């Protein structure tokens, strides 16, 4: 299976709405259920210059998405963060790893970013294991920080600092 990563285009709005409509995809991200194509189209038409968005394709189908933000505050320009989602039918196939590799290369080799920080639901063991594989470490926990499926869940703050 070949995973192709490319920049996100406005024409990907329908595919991203479908991706984030998947139960795991909206459960484990900060997306709401039942996203619309028009909402995604509006987002994609207004991506700020400091945000880099990519999709992963398998056989021409969009199966993953990552958005990377390069912080612009003068004292945080060495930092970045990302949010990622993978279509439920494509978990465990290396989609997330390919997307993370893409943004880490961009961040560390092209944007002079030293620190990449992320937030992850504390009960999302698969994502935590994936991030640890890339050198991310848990730095802290925010208790009851995300409301999901009618209850509050905690969030881990994780980061990777380039030596």
Sine and cosine of phi, psi and omega as CSV:
sin_phi,cos_phi,sin_psi,cos_psi,sin_omega,cos_omega
0.00,0.00,0.82,-0.57,0.03,-1.00
-0.99,-0.12,0.78,-0.63,0.06,-1.00
-0.97,-0.26,0.87,-0.49,0.01,-1.00
-0.96,-0.28,0.79,-0.61,0.06,-1.00
-0.95,-0.31,0.72,-0.70,0.01,-1.00
-0.54,-0.84,0.29,-0.96,0.06,-1.00
-0.88,0.47,0.58,-0.81,0.05,-1.00
-0.94,0.35,0.62,-0.79,0.03,-1.00
-0.86,-0.51,0.38,-0.93,0.04,-1.00
-0.84,0.55,-0.55,0.84,0.00,-1.00
-0.93,0.38,-0.11,0.99,0.06,-1.00
-1.00,0.07,0.00,1.00,-0.09,-1.00
-0.82,0.58,-0.72,0.70,-0.02,-1.00
-0.90,0.44,-0.68,0.73,0.00,-1.00
-0.91,0.42,-0.61,0.79,0.01,-1.00
-0.95,0.32,-0.59,0.80,0.08,-1.00
-0.88,0.48,-0.66,0.75,0.03,-1.00
-0.92,0.40,-0.69,0.72,-0.01,-1.00
-0.86,0.51,-0.78,0.63,-0.07,-1.00
-0.98,0.19,-0.07,1.00,0.14,-0.99
-0.99,0.16,-0.24,0.97,0.01,-1.00
-0.92,0.39,0.64,-0.77,-0.06,-1.00
-0.81,0.58,-0.75,0.66,0.01,-1.00
-0.92,0.38,-0.62,0.79,-0.07,-1.00
-0.89,0.46,-0.68,0.73,0.03,-1.00
-1.00,0.07,-0.39,0.92,0.04,-1.00
-0.93,0.38,-0.63,0.77,-0.10,-0.99
-0.99,-0.15,0.11,0.99,0.11,-0.99
-0.85,-0.53,-0.05,-1.00,0.06,-1.00
-1.00,-0.08,0.26,0.97,0.04,-1.00
-0.97,0.23,0.47,-0.88,0.08,-1.00
-1.00,-0.03,0.42,-0.91,0.06,-1.00
-0.89,0.46,0.38,-0.92,0.11,-0.99
0.84,0.55,0.79,0.61,0.05,-1.00
-0.93,0.36,0.49,-0.87,-0.01,-1.00
-0.99,-0.16,0.42,-0.91,0.08,-1.00
-0.89,0.46,-0.62,0.78,-0.02,-1.00
-0.91,0.41,-0.60,0.80,0.06,-1.00
-0.89,0.46,-0.71,0.70,0.01,-1.00
-0.92,0.40,-0.63,0.78,0.02,-1.00
-0.87,0.49,-0.71,0.70,0.01,-1.00
-0.88,0.48,-0.67,0.74,0.04,-1.00
-0.88,0.48,-0.73,0.68,-0.08,-1.00
-0.94,0.35,-0.44,0.90,0.03,-1.00
-0.97,0.25,-0.27,0.96,-0.10,-0.99
-0.80,-0.60,0.61,0.80,0.01,-1.00
-0.95,0.32,0.85,-0.52,0.03,-1.00
-0.90,0.44,0.36,-0.93,-0.05,-1.00
-0.89,0.46,-0.43,0.90,-0.04,-1.00
-1.00,-0.01,0.13,0.99,0.04,-1.00
-0.89,-0.45,0.75,-0.67,-0.03,-1.00
-0.89,-0.45,0.82,-0.58,-0.06,-1.00
-0.86,-0.52,0.69,-0.73,-0.01,-1.00
-0.71,-0.70,0.46,-0.89,0.14,-0.99
-0.86,-0.51,0.43,-0.90,0.13,-0.99
-0.95,-0.33,0.71,-0.71,0.02,-1.00
-0.87,-0.50,0.59,-0.81,0.18,-0.98
-0.78,-0.62,0.84,-0.54,-0.04,-1.00
0.79,0.62,0.63,0.78,0.04,-1.00
0.99,0.16,-0.02,1.00,0.00,-1.00
-0.98,-0.18,0.75,-0.66,0.07,-1.00
-0.95,0.31,0.88,-0.48,-0.08,-1.00
-0.84,-0.54,-0.04,1.00,0.01,-1.00
-0.36,-0.93,0.37,-0.93,-0.02,-1.00
-0.53,-0.85,0.63,-0.77,0.10,-0.99
-0.65,-0.76,0.68,-0.73,0.09,-1.00
-0.87,-0.49,0.81,-0.58,-0.03,-1.00
-0.91,-0.41,0.79,-0.61,0.01,-1.00
-0.95,-0.32,0.83,-0.56,0.12,-0.99
-1.00,-0.01,0.92,-0.40,-0.04,-1.00
-0.86,0.51,0.63,-0.78,-0.07,-1.00
-0.94,-0.35,-0.16,0.99,0.08,-1.00
-0.88,0.47,0.71,-0.71,-0.08,-1.00
-0.77,0.63,-0.58,0.82,-0.05,-1.00
-1.00,0.03,-0.06,1.00,-0.02,-1.00
-0.87,-0.50,0.16,0.99,-0.07,-1.00
-0.90,0.44,-0.23,0.97,0.05,-1.00
-1.00,0.05,0.08,1.00,-0.07,-1.00
-0.89,-0.46,0.43,-0.90,0.11,-0.99
-0.50,-0.87,0.23,-0.97,0.04,-1.00
-0.53,-0.85,0.31,-0.95,0.03,-1.00
-0.63,-0.78,0.35,-0.94,0.17,-0.99
-0.81,-0.58,0.59,-0.81,-0.12,-0.99
-0.63,-0.78,0.55,-0.84,0.09,-1.00
-0.61,-0.80,0.60,-0.80,0.02,-1.00
-0.78,-0.62,0.69,-0.73,0.05,-1.00
-0.82,0.57,0.68,-0.73,-0.07,-1.00
-0.81,0.59,-0.58,0.82,-0.04,-1.00
-0.97,0.25,-0.08,1.00,-0.09,-1.00
-0.85,-0.53,0.29,0.96,0.06,-1.00
-0.93,0.37,0.57,-0.82,0.07,-1.00
0.98,0.19,0.21,0.98,-0.05,-1.00
-0.93,-0.36,0.14,0.99,0.03,-1.00
1.00,-0.03,0.12,0.99,-0.02,-1.00
-0.90,0.44,-0.78,0.62,-0.01,-1.00
-0.87,0.50,-0.68,0.73,-0.01,-1.00
-0.87,0.49,-0.65,0.76,0.00,-1.00
-0.91,0.41,-0.67,0.74,0.02,-1.00
-0.92,0.39,-0.67,0.74,0.01,-1.00
-0.90,0.43,-0.67,0.74,0.05,-1.00
-0.84,0.54,-0.65,0.76,0.00,-1.00
-0.88,0.48,-0.75,0.66,-0.06,-1.00
-0.97,0.25,-0.51,0.86,0.06,-1.00
-0.92,0.38,-0.62,0.79,0.07,-1.00
-0.89,0.45,-0.73,0.68,0.03,-1.00
-0.85,0.52,-0.75,0.66,-0.07,-1.00
-0.89,0.45,-0.79,0.62,-0.17,-0.99
-1.00,0.09,-0.48,0.88,-0.08,-1.00
-0.97,-0.25,-0.18,0.98,-0.06,-1.00
-0.76,-0.65,-0.50,0.87,-0.06,-1.00
-0.96,-0.28,0.04,1.00,0.01,-1.00
0.86,0.51,0.60,0.80,0.01,-1.00
-1.00,-0.01,0.77,-0.63,-0.02,-1.00
-0.99,-0.10,-0.54,0.84,-0.10,-1.00
-0.82,-0.58,0.80,-0.60,0.12,-0.99
-0.91,-0.42,0.84,-0.55,-0.05,-1.00
-0.86,-0.51,0.57,-0.82,-0.04,-1.00
-0.62,-0.78,0.26,-0.96,0.13,-0.99
-0.85,-0.53,0.62,-0.78,-0.02,-1.00
-0.59,-0.80,0.63,-0.78,0.07,-1.00
-0.85,0.52,0.74,-0.68,-0.10,-1.00
-0.89,0.45,-0.33,0.94,0.01,-1.00
-0.99,-0.12,0.11,0.99,0.00,-1.00
-1.00,-0.05,0.97,0.25,-0.10,-0.99
-0.89,0.46,-0.57,0.82,0.00,-1.00
-0.90,0.44,-0.70,0.71,0.01,-1.00
-0.92,0.40,-0.68,0.74,0.00,-1.00
-0.86,0.50,-0.69,0.72,0.03,-1.00
-0.89,0.45,-0.64,0.76,0.03,-1.00
-0.88,0.47,-0.74,0.68,-0.02,-1.00
-0.90,0.44,-0.65,0.76,0.02,-1.00
-0.88,0.47,-0.56,0.83,0.04,-1.00
-0.85,0.52,-0.48,0.88,0.00,-1.00
-1.00,-0.09,0.15,0.99,0.05,-1.00
1.00,-0.02,0.14,0.99,0.08,-1.00
-0.96,0.28,0.61,-0.79,0.03,-1.00
-0.84,-0.54,0.54,-0.84,0.08,-1.00
-0.97,0.26,0.83,-0.55,-0.01,-1.00
-0.97,-0.26,-0.35,0.94,-0.02,-1.00
-0.07,-1.00,0.08,-1.00,-0.02,-1.00
-0.70,-0.72,0.70,-0.72,0.11,-0.99
-0.95,-0.30,0.93,-0.38,-0.06,-1.00
-0.97,0.23,0.66,-0.75,0.04,-1.00
0.79,0.62,0.70,0.72,-0.13,-0.99
-1.00,-0.06,-0.31,0.95,-0.04,-1.00
-0.79,-0.61,0.70,-0.72,0.07,-1.00
-0.99,-0.15,0.85,-0.53,-0.08,-1.00
-0.54,-0.84,0.73,-0.68,0.06,-1.00
0.77,0.63,0.64,0.77,0.08,-1.00
0.99,0.16,0.16,0.99,0.02,-1.00
-0.57,-0.82,0.29,-0.96,0.03,-1.00
-1.00,-0.04,0.64,-0.77,0.08,-1.00
-0.80,-0.60,0.39,-0.92,0.00,-1.00
-1.00,0.04,0.36,-0.93,-0.01,-1.00
-0.85,-0.53,0.65,-0.76,0.18,-0.98
-0.99,-0.11,0.65,-0.76,0.19,-0.98
-1.00,-0.10,0.83,-0.56,0.01,-1.00
-0.83,-0.56,0.45,-0.89,0.03,-1.00
-0.48,-0.88,0.37,-0.93,0.10,-1.00
-0.78,-0.62,0.82,-0.58,0.02,-1.00
-0.92,-0.38,0.84,-0.54,0.01,-1.00
-0.94,0.34,0.76,-0.65,-0.02,-1.00
-0.89,0.46,0.00,0.00,0.00,0.00
